[in-house]
Amino acid sequence: MNCSNKKKICIIVSSLGKGGAQKASANLSKMLFNLGYNVHIVSVLNHIDYSYQGTLLNLGALKNKDNSLIGRFKRLMLFKDYLRDQKFDVIIDGRSRPSGLKELIISNFIYNKSKVIYIVGSYNLTTYFPKSKVISKILYGKAFKIVAVSKEIKEKIEDAFHFKNVGQIYNALPERDSSSPTSIPASYILAYGRLVDGVKNYTLLINAYKVSSLASKNVKLLILGSGQDEKYLKDLVLQLNLKEYITFIPFVSDTLYYVENAKMVCLTSRYEGFPMVLLESLAAGTPVVSVNCKSGPKEIVSDEYNGLLVENNNVSAFAAALNRMVEDEALYRLCKANTKKSVEKFSIENISKQWNALIESV
């Protein structure tokens, strides 16, 4: 694509693998590339699972070779020189940014006077803002724009810091791309994402499945993903005598086949940003059952329209919602009929227009 008349964009990411924020960044690179921008991506870690568009500088590959103090300094200087030599019009920073000192160095030494757009992709602001409000205000007060991925995140940032430069753009639906696994159960519900129970709260889902009627109806539960709490969750399944009914599947970058064939997709997170799991599922025509955590679910799920929205951290309420979706055929058919049209506003076309307007305002 000819991008000679378009701005030069650099997207900074922690990685392009195994996470909703990472998938959203990969998707953003495709959107901007298709708009004609000259897109570059800098990845801090060598985790490249999702497809992307543009030129990649993989600092993580260098980190794997040499993570000594000297190696870190060399990567920092390479990063600085790359941004200087490429003369980017806009930098879009999608990394987590909790370290005040580190971010002050990057902001003042690496980014310097560049136009920077900071993405905030979680309602848990400690992932993106240093503990010190003074440092946060120094870092973000001079940013060109802070982009929150949900309305609730935008409101929380403004309440906490009183910034005037906060905007909001949803994550877009990713492009469809599906491969077929070897086998799946005849009837199952699905949950997928990083196996980090402190965030995703699969404990709630497993306990709700235990007290629901799904096992007695031979509706299985698939949990798709990898992460630090895999052993803990598998042990919990054994303790509850659910090994016959709950199956763990390792991370795959392409989840569409599993989503399309699921009876429903579940989300039980303690907190989110703007959960891609819900968007992807509804776009695939699969109803959802989600807790009403902060933030995102209530901006995606309309209760009893395209799924069910349930009080968070309530095992019995979530189990009752699972039962309703299996036993109430009229409700299920209604939710399934409304899935795809309910997420049309999150299309790549619509979200691309918002990003294009923001970048062209620089």
C-alpha positions in Angstrom: 0.0 0.0 0.0 1.3 3.5 -0.8 1.6 5.4 2.4 3.9 8.2 1.2 1.2 10.8 2.0 0.3 9.3 5.4 1.9 9.8 8.8 4.5 7.4 10.2 3.2 5.6 13.3 5.1 3.6 15.9 3.1 1.2 18.2 4.9 0.2 21.4 3.8 -3.1 22.9 4.9 -5.3 25.7 4.4 -8.2 23.3 2.1 -9.5 20.6 1.2 -12.7 22.4 -1.3 -14.4 24.8 -3.5 -11.6 25.9 -6.4 -9.4 25.0 -4.5 -6.2 25.1 -1.8 -7.7 22.9 -4.4 -9.0 20.4 -5.9 -5.5 20.4 -2.5 -3.9 19.6 -1.9 -6.4 16.8 -5.3 -5.6 15.4 -4.6 -1.8 15.7 -1.5 -2.3 13.5 -3.7 -3.9 10.8 -6.3 -1.1 11.0 -3.7 1.7 10.7 -1.8 -0.1 8.0 -5.0 -0.5 6.0 -5.7 3.2 6.4 -2.4 3.8 4.6 -0.2 4.7 7.5 3.4 3.7 7.6 3.2 1.4 10.7 6.1 0.2 12.8 5.8 -1.9 16.0 8.3 -2.2 18.8 7.9 -5.3 21.0 9.6 -5.3 24.4 9.3 -9.1 24.8 9.8 -11.9 22.2 6.2 -13.2 22.3 4.8 -12.9 18.8 1.7 -15.0 18.5 -0.8 -12.7 16.8 -0.5 -11.6 13.2 0.2 -7.9 12.6 1.0 -5.5 9.8 4.0 -3.2 9.5 7.7 -3.3 10.4 8.6 -5.1 13.6 11.5 -4.2 15.9 11.6 -7.1 18.3 13.6 -6.0 21.3 12.6 -9.2 23.1 14.7 -11.3 20.7 17.7 -9.2 21.8 16.7 -9.6 25.4 16.7 -13.4 25.0 20.3 -13.2 23.8 21.6 -10.8 26.4 19.7 -9.6 29.4 22.7 -8.4 31.4 22.9 -4.8 32.6 25.0 -4.0 29.5 22.5 -5.8 27.3 19.6 -3.8 28.8 21.5 -0.5 28.2 22.2 -1.5 24.6 18.5 -2.2 24.0 17.5 1.1 25.5 19.9 3.0 23.2 18.7 1.0 20.2 15.2 1.9 21.1 16.1 5.6 21.4 18.1 5.6 18.2 15.3 3.8 16.3 12.7 6.4 17.3 15.1 9.3 16.5 16.1 7.9 13.1 12.6 6.9 12.0 11.2 10.4 12.9 7.7 9.1 13.8 4.8 11.5 13.6 2.9 9.6 16.4 3.9 7.1 19.0 1.1 4.9 20.4 2.1 3.3 23.7 0.0 0.2 24.6 2.3 -1.2 27.2 1.5 -1.6 30.9 3.4 1.2 32.7 3.4 0.8 36.5 7.0 1.8 37.2 7.4 5.5 37.8 11.1 5.8 37.4 11.2 3.6 34.3 8.5 5.6 32.7 10.1 8.9 33.5 13.3 7.7 31.7 11.3 6.5 28.7 9.1 9.7 28.5 12.0 12.2 28.9 15.0 10.3 27.4 13.4 8.0 24.8 10.2 9.7 23.7 11.5 13.2 24.4 9.3 15.7 22.5 7.4 13.1 20.4 3.6 13.2 20.1 2.5 10.2 22.3 -0.9 8.6 22.6 -1.1 6.4 25.7 -3.6 3.5 25.7 -5.1 2.5 29.0 -6.5 -1.0 28.6 -7.6 -2.0 32.1 -9.9 -0.7 34.8 -7.1 -1.6 37.3 -5.2 1.7 36.8 -2.2 0.5 38.7 -1.3 -1.5 35.6 -0.9 1.7 33.7 -0.2 4.5 36.2 2.6 4.6 38.8 1.6 4.7 42.4 2.7 8.3 42.8 0.0 10.7 41.5 2.7 13.3 41.1 4.7 11.1 38.7 1.5 10.1 36.9 0.6 13.7 36.3 4.1 14.5 35.1 4.0 11.5 32.7 0.5 11.8 31.3 -0.3 15.5 31.7 1.9 16.3 28.7 0.8 13.4 26.6 -1.0 14.3 23.3 -3.8 12.0 24.3 -4.7 9.2 26.7 -7.1 6.7 25.1 -9.2 4.6 27.4 -10.7 1.4 25.9 -14.0 1.8 27.8 -16.2 4.6 29.0 -15.8 3.5 32.6 -12.0 3.6 32.4 -12.2 7.1 30.9 -14.4 8.3 33.8 -12.1 6.7 36.4 -9.0 8.4 35.0 -10.7 11.7 34.9 -11.9 11.3 38.5 -8.5 10.2 39.7 -6.3 12.7 38.0 -8.5 15.4 36.5 -6.7 15.2 33.1 -8.3 17.1 30.2 -6.6 15.0 27.5 -8.5 11.7 28.0 -10.4 10.2 25.0 -12.1 6.9 24.5 -12.0 4.4 21.7 -13.2 0.8 21.9 -11.1 -2.1 20.8 -12.3 -3.3 17.4 -13.5 -6.7 16.4 -10.5 -8.7 14.9 -10.6 -10.1 11.4 -12.1 -13.6 11.1 -9.5 -16.4 10.8 -10.3 -19.9 11.8 -8.6 -23.3 11.8 -10.2 -26.5 13.1 -8.9 -28.5 16.1 -8.9 -32.2 16.1 -12.0 -32.8 18.3 -14.4 -31.0 20.6 -17.3 -32.2 22.8 -20.8 -32.5 21.3 -22.0 -29.8 23.7 -19.9 -27.4 25.7 -19.5 -23.9 27.1 -16.3 -22.1 26.7 -14.0 -19.7 28.7 -10.7 -18.5 27.3 -7.9 -16.2 28.3 -4.8 -16.1 30.4 -4.9 -18.6 33.3 -4.3 -15.9 36.0 -6.9 -16.5 38.6 -6.3 -13.2 40.4 -7.6 -11.5 37.2 -9.8 -13.9 35.3 -11.3 -15.7 38.4 -11.8 -19.1 36.8 -12.4 -20.3 40.4 -15.7 -18.6 40.2 -16.6 -20.3 36.9 -15.5 -23.8 38.0 -17.5 -23.5 41.3 -20.5 -22.2 39.4 -20.3 -25.0 36.9 -20.1 -27.5 39.9 -23.5 -26.3 41.4 -25.2 -25.8 38.0 -27.1 -28.5 36.2 -24.8 -28.5 33.1 -22.8 -31.6 34.0 -26.0 -33.6 34.5 -27.0 -32.5 31.0 -23.6 -33.5 29.6 -22.8 -29.9 28.7 -19.0 -29.8 29.2 -16.8 -26.8 30.1 -13.7 -26.0 28.0 -11.1 -23.7 29.5 -8.7 -22.5 26.8 -5.5 -20.8 27.6 -2.1 -20.9 29.5 -0.8 -19.2 32.5 0.7 -19.3 36.0 -2.4 -20.8 37.7 -2.9 -23.8 35.4 -1.9 -26.3 38.1 -4.0 -24.7 40.7 -7.1 -24.7 38.5 -6.6 -28.3 37.4 -6.2 -29.3 41.1 -9.4 -27.6 41.9 -11.2 -29.5 39.1 -9.9 -32.8 40.6 -11.0 -31.8 44.1 -14.5 -31.1 42.8 -14.6 -34.4 40.9 -15.1 -32.6 37.6 -12.3 -34.1 35.5 -14.8 -35.9 33.3 -16.6 -32.6 32.5 -13.9 -29.9 32.4 -11.1 -29.9 29.9 -8.1 -27.5 29.7 -6.8 -26.7 26.3 -3.4 -24.9 25.8 -3.3 -21.4 24.4 -3.9 -21.0 20.7 -3.9 -17.7 18.8 -6.9 -18.6 16.7 -9.9 -19.4 19.0 -12.7 -18.9 16.4 -13.5 -22.6 15.8 -14.0 -23.1 19.6 -16.1 -20.0 19.9 -18.4 -20.7 17.0 -19.2 -24.2 18.2 -19.7 -23.3 21.9 -23.2 -23.1 23.3 -22.1 -20.0 25.1 -18.9 -18.2 26.2 -18.3 -17.2 29.8 -16.4 -14.4 31.4 -15.9 -14.3 35.2 -13.0 -11.7 35.5 -12.5 -9.7 38.7 -11.7 -6.7 36.4 -11.2 -6.1 32.7 -10.5 -3.3 30.3 -12.7 -4.0 27.3 -12.9 -7.7 27.0 -12.2 -9.0 23.5 -13.6 -12.4 24.6 -17.1 -10.9 24.6 -16.7 -9.1 21.3 -15.3 -12.1 19.5 -17.9 -14.4 20.8 -20.9 -12.2 19.9 -19.4 -11.5 16.4 -19.2 -15.3 15.9 -22.9 -15.7 16.8 -22.3 -17.2 20.2 -24.2 -15.8 23.2 -22.3 -14.9 26.4 -22.7 -15.1 30.1 -20.6 -12.5 31.8 -20.1 -11.0 35.3 -20.7 -7.3 35.4 -17.1 -6.4 36.4 -15.4 -3.1 35.8 -15.0 -2.4 33.0 -16.5 -3.2 29.6 -19.1 -6.0 30.0 -22.0 -3.7 30.5 -20.9 -1.7 27.4 -21.1 -4.9 25.3 -23.7 -7.2 26.9 -27.3 -6.3 27.0 -28.9 -8.5 29.6 -31.4 -11.0 28.1 -30.7 -9.6 24.6 -27.4 -11.0 23.5 -26.5 -12.8 26.7 -26.8 -12.6 30.5 -25.0 -10.1 32.7 -24.5 -11.3 36.3 -23.5 -9.8 39.6 -19.8 -10.3 40.1 -18.3 -12.8 42.6 -21.6 -14.5 43.0 -21.3 -18.3 42.4 -25.0 -19.1 42.8 -26.1 -16.2 40.5 -23.6 -17.3 37.8 -24.7 -21.0 38.1 -28.4 -19.8 37.7 -27.4 -17.9 34.6 -25.7 -21.0 33.1 -28.8 -23.0 33.8 -31.1 -20.4 32.2 -29.1 -20.4 29.0 -29.3 -24.2 28.8 -32.9 -24.7 30.0 -34.7 -21.7 28.6 -34.7 -22.3 24.9 -36.7 -19.2 24.0 -34.2 -17.0 25.9 -31.3 -18.7 24.2 -32.7 -18.4 20.7 -33.4 -14.7 21.3 -29.9 -14.0 22.6 -28.3 -16.0 19.7 -30.4 -14.1 17.1 -29.1 -10.8 18.4 -25.4 -11.6 18.8 -23.9 -10.3 15.6 -26.0 -7.1 15.2 -25.3 -6.2 18.8 -21.6 -5.6 18.1 -21.7 -3.9 14.7 -20.7 -0.6 16.2 -17.3 -2.2 17.1 -16.5 -3.1 13.5 -13.0 -2.4 12.2 -14.5 0.2 9.8 -16.1 2.2 12.7 -13.2 2.0 15.1 -10.7 2.8 12.3 -12.5 6.1 11.6 -12.0 7.1 15.2 -8.3 6.3 15.2 -7.9 8.0 11.9 -9.6 11.2 13.2 -7.4 11.1 16.3 -4.1 10.7 14.4 -5.0 13.3 11.8 -5.6 15.8 14.7 -1.9 15.5 15.7 
